[in-house]
Amino acid sequence: MTAVEAGADALGFVFYEKSPRYIGVKEARLITESLPPFVERVGLFVNKTALEADLICAESGMSLAQIHFDVDEEYFAALRTKSLPVVRAASAKDLSKFAPRYRLVDAFCESYGGAGKRLNLEWFEGVDCSSIILAGGLTPENVQEALPYGFYGFDVSSGVEERRGKKDAAKVRAFVEAVKGGRCAR
């Protein structure tokens, strides 16, 4: 609720059992049932079939499935839940993967998310970023460097944690303020 009260547009729920941020379906449902309207509820999935992701989304109250592993367009066609592909970018040429659809672009790392590795912002020079949600190594202190590129949004996790898997309320509020205070609201 700290993130919602701070003005976050979306909340992420990690359904990847190997993550320190993992949440079960029942626990996620308790949270989603208490959320106000117009807050996107994003379920993050790794190595789940489209059917499994759809079932978890339905049971937990997710409005969007963030697919954080390598899949093809057939996978997205099989999903009934609105989806957001994740591009794990190792180079600038990776930025166009899944374009022009809305997508989350994160820095490539062997593990899935939360490594805090930043992308080279120079890769985005001359790129239409209006359908890209930027992730990877963002903090309340550095997110304003990315604002001029016109990203659709920003995804943060480890950059607002007091320790791995535990969010810091002050950092969450500072991050949302840095983003929302640094640009016009949609």
FIMIVO-207495 format. One record per residue (C-alpha): residue number from 1; y, x, z. Coordinates in steps of 0.001 Angstrom, whole numbers, plus 524288, in hexadecimal, padded with zeros to 5 digits. Layout:
residues N
[pt NUM, [Y, X, Z]],
...
This chain:
residues 186
[pt 1, [80000, 80000, 80000]],
[pt 2, [808EA, 80BBD, 801CA]],
[pt 3, [80885, 80E30, 7F31C]],
[pt 4, [80B36, 7FFE1, 7F00C]],
[pt 5, [81676, 7FF3D, 7F9B5]],
[pt 6, [81BFF, 80BB8, 7F3BF]],
[pt 7, [81C0D, 8052A, 7E656]],
[pt 8, [80FB6, 80A49, 7DFBB]],
[pt 9, [80BE4, 80259, 7D3C5]],
[pt 10, [7FD5E, 8052C, 7D4D4]],
[pt 11, [7F333, 80953, 7DEC1]],
[pt 12, [7E736, 8113F, 7DB65]],
[pt 13, [7D9B2, 80EFD, 7E11F]],
[pt 14, [7CFD9, 819D4, 7DEF7]],
[pt 15, [7C216, 814D0, 7DC5B]],
[pt 16, [7BC89, 82279, 7DA7B]],
[pt 17, [7B31D, 82544, 7E589]],
[pt 18, [7B521, 8340D, 7E53D]],
[pt 19, [7C3C1, 832F1, 7E7D7]],
[pt 20, [7C9A2, 8343F, 7F574]],
[pt 21, [7D1FF, 8289E, 7F131]],
[pt 22, [7C625, 81FEE, 7EE7D]],
[pt 23, [7C70D, 811CC, 7F2BD]],
[pt 24, [7BC59, 8079C, 7F2D9]],
[pt 25, [7BD63, 7FAA1, 7EBD2]],
[pt 26, [7BE7F, 7F286, 7F84F]],
[pt 27, [7C90C, 7FB39, 7FE17]],
[pt 28, [7D0A7, 7FAE2, 7F153]],
[pt 29, [7CF9C, 7EC05, 7F0E1]],
[pt 30, [7D591, 7EAED, 7FE7F]],
[pt 31, [7E148, 7F2B5, 7F9C2]],
[pt 32, [7E2FF, 7EBE3, 7ECA1]],
[pt 33, [7E2A8, 7DE83, 7F30E]],
[pt 34, [7EE68, 7E24F, 7FB5F]],
[pt 35, [7F6C3, 7E7BB, 7F048]],
[pt 36, [802B0, 7E07F, 7EB57]],
[pt 37, [8031B, 7DBD7, 7DD41]],
[pt 38, [80735, 7E528, 7D26B]],
[pt 39, [800D2, 7F13C, 7D85C]],
[pt 40, [7F6E4, 7F6D6, 7CEDB]],
[pt 41, [7E9A2, 7F99A, 7D51B]],
[pt 42, [7E35A, 8051E, 7CE2E]],
[pt 43, [7D510, 808A9, 7CFF4]],
[pt 44, [7D1C6, 816C7, 7CC87]],
[pt 45, [7C43D, 818D5, 7C6D4]],
[pt 46, [7BC12, 824C8, 7C3B9]],
[pt 47, [7AEC5, 823E4, 7BD1B]],
[pt 48, [7AD64, 81520, 7BE18]],
[pt 49, [7A8F6, 80C74, 7B303]],
[pt 50, [7B28C, 80270, 7ADDB]],
[pt 51, [7AA7F, 7F7BE, 7B453]],
[pt 52, [7AA94, 7FECC, 7C175]],
[pt 53, [7B950, 800E6, 7C0BE]],
[pt 54, [7BB81, 7F296, 7BD28]],
[pt 55, [7B325, 7EDD7, 7C87E]],
[pt 56, [7B9EE, 7F6AC, 7D258]],
[pt 57, [7C745, 7F26A, 7CD3C]],
[pt 58, [7C3B7, 7E410, 7CE7F]],
[pt 59, [7BDF6, 7E59C, 7DC20]],
[pt 60, [7C90B, 7EDF4, 7E160]],
[pt 61, [7D4A6, 7E713, 7DB1E]],
[pt 62, [7D8AF, 7F1DC, 7D1B3]],
[pt 63, [7E1B8, 7EE55, 7C67A]],
[pt 64, [7DFAF, 7FB0C, 7BEE9]],
[pt 65, [7D48E, 804C6, 7BD09]],
[pt 66, [7D8CB, 81307, 7BC1F]],
[pt 67, [7CDFE, 81A34, 7B4F6]],
[pt 68, [7CE31, 8283D, 7B99E]],
[pt 69, [7C305, 82E0B, 7B1B7]],
[pt 70, [7C01E, 8309F, 7A36F]],
[pt 71, [7BD72, 82410, 79C0C]],
[pt 72, [7BFF0, 81EE9, 78E69]],
[pt 73, [7C669, 812B0, 78915]],
[pt 74, [7B963, 80B66, 7899A]],
[pt 75, [7B99D, 80CB3, 79853]],
[pt 76, [7C722, 80676, 79902]],
[pt 77, [7C2EF, 7FBAF, 78FB6]],
[pt 78, [7B7AC, 7F87B, 798EF]],
[pt 79, [7C09B, 7F737, 7A4D8]],
[pt 80, [7C54B, 7E98F, 7A837]],
[pt 81, [7CF2C, 7EF01, 7B1F7]],
[pt 82, [7DC23, 7F410, 7ACDA]],
[pt 83, [7DAA1, 802C5, 7AC3A]],
[pt 84, [7E207, 80F7A, 7ACD6]],
[pt 85, [7DBC7, 81B8E, 7A6E3]],
[pt 86, [7DDFC, 828B3, 7AD44]],
[pt 87, [7E089, 834A6, 7A4ED]],
[pt 88, [7DCC4, 84122, 7ABE0]],
[pt 89, [7E5CC, 849FE, 7A41A]],
[pt 90, [7E22D, 85840, 7A25B]],
[pt 91, [7EC6D, 85A80, 797C7]],
[pt 92, [7F7F3, 853C2, 7913E]],
[pt 93, [7EF3D, 84E8E, 78648]],
[pt 94, [7E7F0, 84632, 79038]],
[pt 95, [7F418, 83DFA, 792F3]],
[pt 96, [7F1D0, 83558, 78715]],
[pt 97, [7E418, 83150, 78B1E]],
[pt 98, [7E366, 82271, 78C27]],
[pt 99, [7F13C, 82121, 7868E]],
[pt 100, [7F80B, 81803, 784B0]],
[pt 101, [7F196, 8109A, 78FE8]],
[pt 102, [7F6A8, 81224, 79DB1]],
[pt 103, [7EF99, 81D66, 7A41B]],
[pt 104, [7F015, 8262D, 7AFE3]],
[pt 105, [7F14C, 834AA, 7ACEE]],
[pt 106, [7EC72, 83E07, 7B756]],
[pt 107, [7EA26, 84C9D, 7B784]],
[pt 108, [7DC70, 85091, 7B3BB]],
[pt 109, [7D3DC, 8556F, 7BEB9]],
[pt 110, [7C52B, 855CE, 7C04F]],
[pt 111, [7C567, 84BE8, 7CB53]],
[pt 112, [7CAB4, 83E2A, 7C9F3]],
[pt 113, [7D882, 83CD8, 7CF25]],
[pt 114, [7DF7C, 84147, 7DB3D]],
[pt 115, [7E005, 84FB1, 7D7EE]],
[pt 116, [7EEDC, 84FCA, 7D833]],
[pt 117, [7EF8C, 8578F, 7CB8A]],
[pt 118, [7FC2E, 85577, 7C3EB]],
[pt 119, [7FD94, 8538A, 7B569]],
[pt 120, [80706, 85BD5, 7ADA9]],
[pt 121, [81291, 852C6, 7AB6B]],
[pt 122, [8163C, 85A7B, 79F33]],
[pt 123, [80A4F, 85448, 798BF]],
[pt 124, [811B1, 84758, 798F1]],
[pt 125, [81DBA, 84C4F, 7919F]],
[pt 126, [81FA0, 8434F, 785EC]],
[pt 127, [81459, 83A61, 78A09]],
[pt 128, [81685, 82BC2, 78BCB]],
[pt 129, [812B5, 82A97, 79A27]],
[pt 130, [815D3, 81C1C, 79B6F]],
[pt 131, [8075F, 81876, 79C0E]],
[pt 132, [80329, 823EB, 7A4A0]],
[pt 133, [80131, 823BE, 7B344]],
[pt 134, [8026C, 831B9, 7B7F5]],
[pt 135, [7F959, 836ED, 7C28F]],
[pt 136, [7F5C4, 84416, 7C7EF]],
[pt 137, [7FC8E, 84C19, 7D248]],
[pt 138, [807DF, 842C5, 7D423]],
[pt 139, [80F1D, 842DD, 7E112]],
[pt 140, [81B91, 83CC2, 7E654]],
[pt 141, [821F5, 84A02, 7E423]],
[pt 142, [81E41, 84C14, 7D5D1]],
[pt 143, [81CDC, 83E98, 7CF89]],
[pt 144, [82B39, 83E19, 7CBB0]],
[pt 145, [828C8, 84968, 7C234]],
[pt 146, [82075, 83FEC, 7BA36]],
[pt 147, [829F2, 8347B, 7BA18]],
[pt 148, [83197, 838B1, 7ADE5]],
[pt 149, [82545, 837A3, 7A57F]],
[pt 150, [824FA, 828D0, 7A695]],
[pt 151, [8172D, 82711, 7ABC2]],
[pt 152, [812DB, 81913, 7ADCB]],
[pt 153, [80EF5, 81C78, 7BBA7]],
[pt 154, [809E5, 82683, 7C527]],
[pt 155, [7FD0E, 82764, 7CC75]],
[pt 156, [7FC7C, 82ECE, 7D93A]],
[pt 157, [7F1C5, 83157, 7E2FC]],
[pt 158, [7F047, 83EEF, 7E8E0]],
[pt 159, [7FEF7, 84130, 7E7F1]],
[pt 160, [80166, 836F7, 7F27C]],
[pt 161, [7F64F, 83A6B, 7FBA4]],
[pt 162, [7F730, 84068, 8091F]],
[pt 163, [7E924, 84501, 80721]],
[pt 164, [7DF09, 842B0, 7FC77]],
[pt 165, [7DC44, 83426, 7FBFF]],
[pt 166, [7E6C5, 83026, 805E4]],
[pt 167, [7F424, 82BB9, 80112]],
[pt 168, [800C6, 82F6A, 807FA]],
[pt 169, [809AC, 82376, 808FB]],
[pt 170, [8163E, 82B79, 8086C]],
[pt 171, [811AC, 83298, 7FC25]],
[pt 172, [80DDD, 825AE, 7F5B9]],
[pt 173, [81B54, 82006, 7F857]],
[pt 174, [821F0, 82C95, 7F3B4]],
[pt 175, [81A0E, 82C94, 7E707]],
[pt 176, [81D50, 81E7E, 7E39B]],
[pt 177, [82BA9, 820E9, 7E6BA]],
[pt 178, [82BD4, 82D36, 7DE5D]],
[pt 179, [82669, 8257A, 7D2CD]],
[pt 180, [82D9E, 818AD, 7D466]],
[pt 181, [83A3F, 81EF1, 7D8D3]],
[pt 182, [83A03, 8282B, 7CD45]],
[pt 183, [83942, 81E18, 7C264]],
[pt 184, [83C5D, 81023, 7BF15]],
[pt 185, [8327D, 80608, 7C38C]],
[pt 186, [82AA1, 7FF34, 7B901]],
